[in-house]
Amino acid sequence: MTVIPYFIALMLFGQVADSANRYATADGNPVIQPARIYVRDEAKIPAMEAGVLTEFSAHEGARVKKGEVLAVIDDREAKARLKIAKYAELAAWKLVKQDIEERYAAAAANVAKSKWESALDSNKQYKGAVVEGEMMTLKLDFKRATLQIEKAANDRVMASYDAKTKTAEKEAAEMALDWRTIRAPFDGDVVKTFVHQSEWVQPGEAILQLVRFDKLYVEGHLLAKDYDRSEILGKPVTVEVTKARGRKATVSGTIVHVDQILQGRGRYNVRAEVDNELVNGSWLLQPGGEVRMTIHLK
C-alpha cells in the first residue's frame, strides 16, 4: 500500500478544496459552492436601568418591528421625576418672561431723575434753596435707580440660565424614563429570552437576543488569479439553497464587501447581502447553512 506523505496530502486537499469552492458557468460567471450564510444584524438587548420588569411581552419566536416595545422596567418613579422637572421648567421660563422688576426700576429711575433735576433748577433760581447734603442724597437716589435697571436686566439673564438648566434637567428625566422602555433596535425575531416578567434586572443585563433574518450575509472565497477584486464588488448574485427532500429555492442579493487582504493560496473572501424570504411563516435561508452562490459579472 502506498502511503502519501502528510504535506503532499495537505496540498492535494487544498487543491480539492479550492476546486470545490470555485466554478465558472458557461457565460463566465463565478460560482462559489459551498458558500455559508451568516447573520447580518443581531444583538443581546440589555436593560438600561435597574428595576422590576413590569412588562415583558417578547417571547421566543416573536417577530418584532423596529421601535416596538419589548419590555418596560418599573417606571413610576421616573414618571414622577419627569413631572417635577416639567413644572420646574415651566416656572423658570415664566420668570424669564416677566419684566415687572425692569419696568418698576425704570419708573423709579424717572422719579429719581425728576427730583434730582428739580433740585438743580431750584438751586439755579435760588442759590442754596436745596442744601448740599440733600442734593447728594437726591443724586445718590438717581444713581441707585439707574443701577437698579441694570440689575433687573441682569437678573433676567441669570433667570434664563436657570431656565435652560431646568430644561436640561427635564431632558435628563425624559431620557431616564425612556431608558426604562426597551424597544427593538431593528426588525427581527426574538430567538432567546433570558429573564421573565416581574424579575429584577440590572443595567447591562441581557434580557433577550434579537436576530434579523430578512437581510443576511452569504460569504465564500475566490482566487485572486481568477478574478480581480474590482470585478466582483457591487455585482448582483443569485443564491441557491437546497431544502428538505432535494427541493431548490433561490434568492437575490449584491456583493457588498470584498477583502483587500489575500488569505492562503491567494484566496480572498467575498460577502453578499441577500434578501431573505418568508415562506409559510418560516425564513427560506437559515444562518449557518451552506448554499451555492453565483456572481453575475455581466
C-alpha positions in Angstrom: 0.0 0.0 0.0 1.4 3.4 -1.0 1.5 6.0 1.8 1.1 9.6 0.8 3.3 12.0 2.9 1.2 14.3 5.1 2.3 17.6 3.5 1.5 16.2 0.0 -1.9 15.1 1.2 -2.4 18.5 2.7 -1.6 20.1 -0.7 -3.9 17.8 -2.5 -6.7 18.5 -0.1 -6.1 22.3 -0.6 -6.4 21.9 -4.3 -9.6 19.8 -3.9 -11.0 22.4 -1.5 -10.2 25.2 -3.9 -11.8 23.4 -6.8 -14.8 22.7 -4.7 -15.1 26.4 -3.9 -14.9 27.9 -7.4 -16.6 27.1 -10.6 -17.3 29.2 -13.7 -20.6 29.0 -15.6 -20.7 28.9 -19.4 -21.0 32.7 -19.5 -18.0 33.2 -17.3 -19.8 34.0 -14.0 -18.1 32.6 -10.9 -19.9 30.2 -8.7 -19.0 29.6 -5.1 -20.0 26.3 -3.6 -20.3 25.9 -0.8 -20.9 29.4 0.4 -22.0 30.0 4.0 -24.9 32.0 5.4 -24.2 34.5 8.3 -26.4 36.8 10.4 -26.0 40.5 9.4 -27.7 42.1 12.5 -28.0 40.5 15.9 -28.0 41.9 19.4 -28.4 40.8 23.0 -30.8 43.6 24.2 -29.8 44.9 27.6 -31.6 46.6 30.4 -30.6 50.2 30.8 -31.8 50.8 34.3 -32.2 48.7 37.5 -35.7 47.6 38.5 -38.5 45.1 38.1 -39.8 44.1 34.7 -43.4 45.3 34.9 -44.0 44.4 31.2 -42.3 41.7 29.1 -44.3 41.0 26.0 -41.5 39.5 24.0 -41.3 35.7 23.7 -39.1 33.3 21.8 -40.1 33.1 18.2 -41.9 36.5 18.2 -41.3 38.7 15.2 -41.0 42.4 16.1 -40.6 45.7 14.2 -38.0 48.4 14.8 -39.2 50.6 17.7 -41.7 48.1 19.1 -41.8 47.9 22.9 -40.2 44.7 24.1 -40.2 45.3 27.8 -40.8 48.0 30.5 -38.9 48.4 33.7 -40.9 49.8 36.6 -41.1 53.5 35.6 -43.4 55.0 38.2 -40.6 57.0 40.0 -39.1 58.1 36.7 -42.5 59.4 35.5 -42.9 61.4 38.8 -39.4 62.9 38.4 -40.2 63.9 34.9 -43.4 65.6 36.1 -41.5 67.6 38.7 -38.9 68.6 36.1 -41.6 69.8 33.7 -43.2 72.0 36.3 -39.8 73.4 37.4 -39.0 74.2 33.8 -42.4 76.0 33.3 -41.9 78.1 36.4 -38.3 79.0 35.4 -39.3 80.2 31.9 -42.2 82.1 33.2 -39.9 84.0 35.5 -37.6 84.8 32.5 -40.6 86.3 30.6 -41.6 88.6 33.5 -40.3 92.2 33.1 -42.0 93.7 36.2 -38.7 94.4 38.0 -37.3 96.2 35.0 -40.4 98.3 34.4 -40.5 99.2 38.1 -36.8 100.1 38.1 -37.3 102.3 35.0 -40.2 104.1 36.6 -38.3 104.6 39.9 -35.4 106.0 37.9 -37.6 108.5 36.2 -39.0 109.7 39.5 -35.5 110.0 41.0 -34.2 111.8 37.9 -37.2 114.2 38.1 -36.4 115.0 41.8 -32.7 115.5 41.1 -33.4 117.8 38.1 -36.0 119.8 40.1 -33.5 120.4 42.9 -30.9 121.6 40.3 -33.4 124.0 38.9 -34.3 125.3 42.4 -30.6 126.0 43.1 -30.2 127.8 39.8 -33.1 130.1 40.7 -32.3 130.5 44.3 -28.8 129.6 45.3 -28.8 127.3 48.4 -32.5 126.5 48.1 -31.6 122.8 48.4 -28.8 122.2 50.8 -25.8 120.3 49.7 -26.5 117.2 51.8 -29.9 116.8 50.3 -28.5 117.3 46.8 -26.1 114.5 47.4 -28.9 112.3 48.6 -31.0 113.0 45.5 -28.1 112.4 43.3 -27.4 109.0 45.0 -31.1 108.0 44.7 -31.0 108.7 41.0 -27.8 106.7 40.6 -29.2 103.8 42.6 -32.4 103.8 40.5 -30.3 103.7 37.3 -28.2 100.8 38.6 -31.5 99.0 39.6 -32.4 98.9 35.9 -29.2 97.2 35.1 -29.6 94.8 37.9 -33.2 93.9 36.8 -31.9 93.2 33.3 -29.0 91.1 34.6 -31.4 89.2 36.9 -33.4 88.2 33.8 -30.3 87.0 32.1 -29.4 84.8 35.1 -33.0 83.6 35.2 -32.6 82.5 31.6 -29.6 80.4 32.5 -31.5 78.8 35.3 -34.4 78.1 32.9 -32.0 76.4 30.5 -30.7 74.3 33.4 -34.3 73.3 34.2 -34.8 72.4 30.5 -31.7 70.2 30.6 -32.9 68.5 33.8 -36.2 67.8 32.2 -34.5 66.3 29.2 -32.4 64.1 31.5 -35.6 63.0 33.2 -37.1 62.1 29.8 -34.0 60.1 29.0 -34.2 58.3 32.3 -37.8 57.4 31.6 -37.0 56.4 28.0 -34.3 54.0 29.2 -36.9 52.1 31.2 -38.8 51.3 28.0 -36.8 48.8 25.9 -37.5 48.9 22.2 -36.4 46.8 19.3 -33.4 48.4 17.5 -34.2 46.7 14.2 -36.8 44.4 12.6 -36.1 40.8 13.8 -37.0 37.6 15.6 -36.7 37.0 19.3 -34.5 33.8 19.4 -33.9 33.7 23.1 -35.1 35.3 26.3 -33.0 35.4 29.5 -35.5 36.8 32.0 -39.2 36.7 32.9 -41.8 39.3 33.8 -41.7 40.6 37.4 -38.0 39.7 37.8 -35.4 42.2 38.8 -32.9 43.3 36.2 -29.6 45.2 36.4 -28.2 47.8 33.9 -26.3 46.0 31.2 -28.0 42.6 31.9 -29.2 40.9 28.7 -32.9 40.3 28.7 -33.3 38.8 25.2 -31.5 38.1 21.9 -32.8 39.6 18.7 -31.7 38.4 15.2 -32.6 39.9 11.9 -33.4 37.3 9.2 -34.8 39.4 6.3 -31.3 40.6 5.5 -28.4 38.1 5.7 -24.8 37.7 4.6 -23.6 35.0 2.3 -19.8 34.5 2.2 -17.3 32.5 0.3 -13.8 32.6 -1.4 -12.5 33.3 -4.8 -8.9 33.0 -6.2 -7.2 36.3 -7.0 -5.7 34.7 -10.1 -9.1 34.1 -11.5 -11.0 37.3 -10.6 -9.9 40.8 -9.7 -11.5 42.4 -6.6 -12.8 45.2 -8.8 -14.7 42.7 -11.0 -16.6 41.3 -8.0 -17.5 44.3 -5.8 -21.1 45.6 -6.3 -22.1 42.8 -8.6 -25.5 41.1 -8.2 -25.7 37.5 -7.0 -28.1 34.6 -7.1 -28.1 32.3 -4.1 -29.5 28.8 -4.4 -30.4 26.8 -1.3 -31.3 23.1 -1.1 -34.2 22.4 1.1 -35.7 19.2 2.5 -36.1 16.3 0.1 -33.9 18.0 -2.5 -36.1 21.0 -3.2 -34.3 24.1 -4.6 -35.0 27.7 -3.9 -33.3 31.0 -4.9 -32.9 34.5 -3.5 -31.0 37.5 -4.9 -28.5 39.9 -3.4 -25.4 42.1 -4.0 -21.7 41.8 -3.3 -21.2 44.4 -0.5 -17.6 43.5 0.6 -14.5 42.0 -0.9 -11.4 41.5 1.3 -8.3 43.5 0.3 -6.0 41.0 2.1 -5.4 37.7 0.5 -5.5 34.5 2.5 -3.9 31.2 2.0 -3.3 30.0 -1.6 -4.2 33.5 -2.9 -7.8 33.4 -1.9 -9.9 36.4 -0.8 -13.3 36.5 1.0 -16.4 37.9 -0.7 -19.6 38.8 1.1 -23.0 39.3 -0.4 -26.1 40.8 1.3 -29.2 38.9 0.3 -32.9 39.4 0.8 -34.3 36.5 2.7 -37.9 35.4 2.0 -40.6 34.4 4.4 -42.4 31.2 3.2 -45.3 29.8 5.1 -44.2 31.6 8.3 -40.6 30.4 8.0 -37.5 32.0 6.6 -36.1 30.5 3.4 -32.4 30.9 4.4 -31.1 29.8 7.8 -27.8 31.2 9.2 -25.1 28.6 9.4 -26.3 26.7 6.3 -24.5 26.2 3.1 -25.6 27.4 -0.3 -24.5 27.9 -3.9 -23.8 31.5 -4.9 -23.5 32.7 -8.5 -21.9 36.1 -9.1 -23.2 37.8 -12.2 -20.3 39.8 -13.8 -22.3 41.0 -16.8 
